[in-house]
Amino acid sequence: MRLGIFSDVHANFEALSAVIEAYRSERIDVHYCLGDTVGYGGSPNECADLVREMARKTILGNHDAAVSGRMDYSYYYEAARHALDAHAALLSETNMAWLKGLPYQEMLDEIGVLLCHGSPVRLEEFEYIFAPEQARECLSIWDRIGHLTLIGHSHLCKVFALSEASVEELPAMDFELEDDKKYIVSVGSVGQPRDFDNRASYTVYDTDAKRFEFKRIEYDIELAADKVLRARLERNFAHRLFIGV
């Protein structure tokens, strides 16, 4: 079975549309979204509609939780709070109800895959996994993570290989899973990459070959940025799309 896994769309309709089109050539059996469909971008409803339609399961992201009233975001900086407030006001009743019902995690037991937005250690705190020392915290829940644990949140592509006593960061490139290790993979961001590559990021996992693949696709950044500006959101949310940061 071939899984299409993506995350952090952030209301970027142009990026999501490009990823959906790219997935059509990948022979995907089922799609999963790891959260943050909303926040930052200019098309929250359009993106929520598409994700609801294509993804078998979507995980709750921190921006999803904030917009749907499931977390306190008063400590976010002003521009981010403004975008979240704007999206909360724009979302349809159907899309708001959908966000309110999203789970913090999903374990696909039959294939040994755990899906979550941030670190699986304290799910409701949406902690990042940027580096080996953060991945190392997952050793404390070794029996509760998957052979492959897939996360978003950081907007970066990252791979960490775990044994029961150690963690090693691997290059963020295509690889095959080894039976005696567990892996934490950050799948990057569809709508707001932050690795200085402005192309939308998405991934594929072949459960039979146990092969994980990172993918990138160009999209209409100018149109996506223009929608941010027309929505009167923070100008930097538009500008950063061009440089991928």
C-alpha positions in Angstrom: 0.0 0.0 0.0 1.2 3.5 -0.8 0.4 6.3 1.6 0.5 10.0 0.8 1.4 11.9 3.9 1.4 15.7 4.1 1.2 18.5 6.7 1.0 22.2 7.5 -1.0 23.3 4.5 -1.7 26.6 6.3 -4.5 27.8 4.1 -2.3 27.8 1.0 -4.7 26.7 -1.7 -2.2 27.0 -4.5 0.4 24.8 -2.8 -2.2 22.2 -1.8 -3.6 22.0 -5.3 -0.2 21.4 -6.7 0.5 18.6 -4.2 -2.9 17.0 -5.0 -2.0 17.0 -8.7 1.4 15.6 -8.0 0.0 12.8 -5.9 -2.1 11.7 -8.9 1.1 10.3 -10.5 2.2 8.5 -7.4 -0.4 5.7 -7.3 -1.5 6.6 -3.8 -3.9 4.3 -2.0 -4.7 6.5 1.0 -3.8 10.1 2.1 -3.2 11.4 5.6 -2.8 14.9 6.8 -0.8 15.7 9.9 -2.5 19.0 10.8 -2.4 22.7 10.6 -4.7 23.0 7.6 -5.4 26.6 8.7 -3.4 29.6 9.9 -1.2 32.1 8.0 -2.6 31.8 4.5 -5.5 33.3 2.5 -7.7 30.3 1.8 -8.8 28.5 5.0 -12.1 27.2 3.8 -10.9 26.1 0.4 -8.1 24.2 2.0 -10.3 22.6 4.7 -12.7 21.5 2.0 -9.9 19.8 0.0 -8.3 18.1 3.0 -11.6 16.8 4.3 -12.3 15.3 0.8 -8.9 13.7 0.2 -7.5 12.6 3.6 -8.7 9.4 5.2 -7.6 10.9 8.5 -6.4 14.3 9.6 -4.6 15.0 12.8 -5.1 18.1 14.9 -2.4 20.8 14.6 -1.8 23.7 17.0 -3.3 26.2 14.5 -6.3 24.0 14.0 -6.7 23.8 17.8 -6.4 27.5 18.2 -8.9 28.4 15.5 -11.5 25.9 16.9 -11.2 27.0 20.5 -9.4 23.9 21.7 -6.3 25.7 23.1 -5.2 29.1 24.5 -3.2 31.1 22.0 -3.0 34.4 23.8 0.8 33.9 24.0 1.1 33.8 20.2 2.6 36.9 18.7 0.1 39.5 17.4 0.2 38.8 13.7 -0.4 35.0 14.3 -3.2 35.7 16.6 -4.8 38.0 14.1 -4.6 35.3 11.4 -6.2 32.8 13.7 -9.0 35.1 14.7 -9.6 35.9 11.0 -9.8 32.3 10.1 -12.1 31.5 13.0 -14.5 34.1 11.7 -14.3 32.9 8.1 -14.6 29.1 8.5 -17.9 27.5 7.6 -19.9 25.7 10.3 -18.9 22.4 8.6 -15.2 23.1 8.6 -15.3 24.4 12.2 -17.0 21.3 13.4 -14.5 19.2 11.6 -11.6 21.0 13.3 -13.3 20.6 16.7 -13.4 16.8 16.1 -9.8 16.1 14.9 -7.7 13.7 17.0 -4.3 14.4 18.5 -2.9 11.2 17.1 -3.8 8.1 15.1 -2.0 4.7 15.3 -2.2 2.6 12.2 -1.5 -0.7 14.0 -1.7 -2.9 10.9 1.3 -1.1 9.3 3.1 0.2 12.5 2.7 3.9 11.7 1.9 6.6 14.3 0.5 9.9 13.0 0.7 13.1 15.1 1.4 16.8 14.6 4.3 17.5 17.0 6.2 15.3 19.5 4.2 12.2 20.6 5.5 12.6 24.1 3.1 15.3 25.3 0.6 15.6 22.5 -1.5 18.5 23.7 1.6 20.7 24.1 2.6 20.5 20.4 6.3 20.3 21.1 8.8 20.4 18.2 11.2 17.8 17.2 14.1 19.7 15.5 17.1 17.8 16.8 18.3 14.5 18.2 17.9 15.6 21.8 14.2 16.3 21.2 13.7 13.0 19.4 15.5 11.3 22.3 12.5 12.1 24.6 10.5 9.6 22.6 12.7 6.7 24.0 10.6 7.1 27.1 7.5 6.0 25.2 9.3 3.4 23.0 6.4 0.9 23.2 3.9 3.6 22.2 5.5 4.9 19.1 5.3 3.2 15.7 8.0 1.6 13.6 7.5 4.8 11.7 6.2 7.9 13.5 5.2 10.8 11.2 5.0 14.4 12.4 4.7 17.9 11.0 4.8 21.2 12.9 8.4 22.2 12.3 7.9 22.8 8.6 11.2 21.0 8.1 12.1 17.6 6.6 13.9 15.6 9.2 14.7 11.9 9.8 15.6 10.4 13.2 16.5 6.7 13.6 16.0 5.3 17.1 17.2 2.2 18.9 16.1 1.5 22.4 19.1 3.4 23.7 20.2 5.9 21.1 19.0 8.4 18.4 20.7 9.2 15.2 19.7 12.0 12.7 19.8 10.9 9.1 19.8 13.0 5.9 16.3 14.0 4.9 16.3 11.9 1.7 14.6 8.7 0.5 15.3 5.7 2.7 14.2 2.2 3.5 13.2 1.3 7.1 15.3 -1.3 9.0 13.4 -3.8 11.1 15.5 -3.3 14.2 15.0 0.5 14.4 12.2 2.9 14.8 12.0 6.2 12.9 10.6 9.6 13.5 10.1 11.6 10.3 9.1 15.2 10.0 7.4 15.5 6.6 7.9 19.3 6.0 5.2 21.8 5.0 2.9 22.0 2.0 2.0 25.6 2.4 4.8 27.3 4.3 8.2 25.5 4.0 11.0 26.8 6.2 14.1 25.1 4.8 14.9 27.8 2.2 13.3 25.7 -0.5 10.0 27.4 -1.5 8.5 24.4 -3.2 5.6 22.6 -1.4 6.7 19.5 0.5 4.9 16.2 0.6 5.8 12.6 1.2 5.1 9.0 0.2 5.5 5.8 2.2 5.3 2.4 0.5 4.3 0.0 3.3 5.3 -3.1 1.3 8.8 -2.0 0.4 9.1 0.0 3.7 10.4 2.8 1.6 9.9 6.5 2.6 10.2 9.2 0.0 10.4 13.0 0.2 8.9 15.1 -2.7 8.8 18.7 -3.7 6.6 20.6 -6.2 6.5 24.2 -7.5 3.3 26.1 -7.2 1.9 29.6 -8.0 3.6 31.5 -5.1 2.6 34.9 -6.4 -1.1 34.1 -6.3 -0.9 32.5 -2.8 1.0 35.5 -1.5 -1.5 37.9 -3.1 -4.3 36.2 -1.3 -2.5 36.7 2.0 -2.2 40.4 1.3 -5.8 40.7 0.1 -6.9 39.1 3.3 -5.1 41.9 5.2 -2.9 39.4 7.1 0.7 40.0 8.1 2.7 40.9 5.0 5.6 38.7 6.1 3.3 35.7 5.8 3.2 36.4 2.1 6.9 37.4 1.6 8.3 34.3 3.3 6.6 32.1 0.8 9.0 33.3 -1.9 12.2 32.4 0.1 10.9 29.3 2.0 11.5 30.4 5.5 
